[in-house]
């Protein structure tokens, strides 16, 4: 019996439509092999939505997303929208999507694929075997706290204000996701904060410690964010699962991503307590190579695999996609961002064709 899923596609901007096309082909192929059917509906977000409607997240897009089983997002943003007022920029649409779907947990793996060790800017002995999952709180912290804005002081100076704030409930729910994620991995959780100078971080640490009593099988450690940034570069293999707040997670997950040699290889998942999650590559819209068939579609394809695994409970289909990615890398196919000596350089479309051949 065929299982049918409603998937909202958000191709977005830049290379987004190119890499999304590859992911859709891969999903359709895997679906036909495993009795899965996908009903795709495309919607606007980011710069494309601004150009068409004047808004980075049209109400119709959010409505479509809420009615789906999962949301597959490509990339948003580009130079042409950078000068718009902040509330009209593409990134505001992304924040609105996360908030509208109540997606409070972002899972970003940083795994070194053995075929791509030499693509990393760090020494082989430092990165070989690295397998990190960063669990980032997504709807609280300094990006959403109030008051926020640019205000005029009594002396006539302008003063920019953002507020870093967390409630114990917000910390507890992301902490539970992190502990449960660590349970499925190596049973090690490092909570990253700045409790030595920030009261909000002291509350964070207190709540994570309190939660740990419910997870005796997980070894909990703590690290200040500045040290964590240094340790990620110095000896990343010490980390298994990392949990942290919105701002720190934004920075550290990008640092972890670059351990792998290319941000173009990494997927992510944004999850809520219920309803559809959003699955997207970590990289940006790369407007400088858009439309030139140079984009690496593998992170988008691996995001589709995460969607199958975490959103649709189809781990066997996810495994099949991940094995196809491994196979094309074993065969020596590389896009420009991960190209190395003696490999075969291909474009976005050719990489997609190689994936379909591997699946067949």
C-alpha positions, -999 to 999 in steps of 0.1 A, spaced: 0 0 0 14 34 -10 19 60 17 12 96 5 27 127 19 20 164 13 53 183 9 56 221 6 86 231 -15 102 265 -9 128 269 -36 135 305 -26 164 325 -42 197 321 -59 207 285 -64 176 274 -46 155 263 -76 184 244 -91 192 223 -60 155 218 -52 149 203 -87 175 176 -79 160 168 -45 125 164 -60 139 140 -87 156 120 -60 125 119 -38 103 108 -67 127 80 -76 130 67 -41 93 70 -37 86 49 -67 110 22 -53 95 22 -18 58 27 -23 59 63 -12 40 91 -30 47 128 -27 22 156 -34 44 186 -39 31 222 -37 55 251 -44 53 283 -25 71 317 -23 95 328 4 124 352 8 134 375 -21 112 357 -46 82 364 -24 93 400 -19 95 405 -57 61 389 -63 41 401 -32 62 427 -14 64 404 17 92 379 26 66 354 40 32 357 24 3 345 45 -6 320 17 28 304 21 25 299 58 -10 285 54 3 260 28 32 250 50 9 244 80 -13 221 59 16 199 48 33 169 63 68 185 59 84 215 44 115 213 22 133 247 19 163 255 -4 178 289 2 168 326 6 184 360 2 208 378 -21 225 411 -26 195 428 -43 174 427 -11 202 436 14 193 473 15 156 468 23 143 477 58 149 448 82 112 438 84 111 434 46 143 414 41 143 377 31 158 366 65 127 380 82 106 356 62 127 327 75 123 339 111 86 342 105 84 307 91 101 293 122 79 313 145 47 306 126 53 268 126 66 270 162 99 253 153 120 257 184 147 230 178 173 231 150 193 200 144 225 205 124 248 176 119 285 181 111 298 148 99 331 142 81 326 119 51 357 99 46 357 108 9 360 145 17 385 146 45 410 164 23 385 191 15 387 203 51 410 232 59 421 214 90 446 186 93 434 150 86 442 139 122 420 167 136 389 161 116 389 124 107 360 107 125 342 139 135 305 134 140 288 163 158 251 172 162 244 208 172 210 213 188 201 250 186 172 268 203 154 286 175 126 308 186 139 325 217 170 344 228 184 376 214 167 373 180 132 374 195 136 391 229 121 425 236 126 454 239 145 456 206 152 485 182 172 517 178 162 544 203 172 579 209 187 587 243 181 618 264 214 633 250 203 627 214 225 597 208 211 566 190 212 534 210 207 500 195 190 474 218 184 437 216 174 416 246 186 381 253 159 364 272 148 328 280 121 314 302 126 281 321 100 265 298 118 274 266 150 260 280 134 228 293 118 220 259 151 224 239 169 206 267 146 176 263 152 174 226 190 176 232 191 149 258 169 126 236 191 133 206 222 124 227 205 92 238 203 81 201 240 90 196 270 84 219 252 95 251 273 127 255 258 162 258 278 194 260 257 225 270 272 258 258 265 291 275 281 322 290 271 317 326 301 335 340 288 369 327 252 365 316 222 359 340 202 344 312 230 318 307 230 310 344 193 302 342 201 281 311 227 261 330 206 256 361 177 242 340 199 219 319 214 205 351 180 200 366 168 182 335 199 159 335 184 139 364 158 125 340 186 112 317 211 93 338 224 76 306 236 109 292 270 124 303 264 161 307 292 187 305 292 225 302 314 249 283 315 287 278 308 297 243 342 313 236 360 282 247 336 260 227 345 280 196 382 274 202 377 237 211 357 230 179 387 240 159 414 226 182 399 191 188 364 187 175 363 149 181 357 157 218 321 167 210 291 144 203 259 164 209 260 202 216 230 221 229 229 259 231 208 290 226 198 308 194 228 333 190 255 309 201 240 281 181 239 302 149 276 308 152 289 275 165 269 254 140 285 273 111 319 268 126 312 230 130 299 230 94 332 242 80 351 214 97 337 192 69 354 213 42 322 225 25 291 240 39 275 228 7 274 192 21 253 198 53 216 194 59 195 206 88 161 200 104 140 225 124 114 208 145 84 217 168 64 199 193 39 189 166 31 198 130 55 199 100 92 205 104 114 224 79 143 207 63 170 228 46 206 229 36 229 249 59 244 269 30 231 302 16 216 311 -18 250 317 -34 237 344 -59 272 347 -75 268 312 -91 230 311 -95 218 298 -128 253 286 -139 248 249 -131 277 251 -106 257 245 -73 263 215 -51 228 199 -46 240 173 -20 231 192 11 196 197 -3 193 160 -11 206 151 24 180 175 38 153 155 20 168 124 36 165 141 71 129 150 62 122 113 55 139 102 87 127 128 112 95 142 97 79 112 78 93 83 98 107 66 67 142 57 78 147 31 51 141 56 24 164 81 41 191 54 42 187 48 5 193 84 -3 223 87 20 238 56 5 234 71 -30 253 102 -19 281 80 -5 281 61 -38 285 91 -61 313 104 -39 330 70 -40 327 72 -78 347 104 -77 320 129 -87 326 164 -72 310 198 -77 335 227 -77 332 234 -39 344 200 -30 367 193 -60 400 177 -54 428 162 -75 420 132 -97 382 136 -92 356 143 -118 341 178 -117 304 180 -125 277 206 -123 244 205 -104 224 187 -131 251 161 -137 254 154 -100 216 149 -99 219 124 -128 247 105 -110 224 103 -79 196 89 -99 219 63 -115 232 53 -80 196 49 -68 188 28 -99 
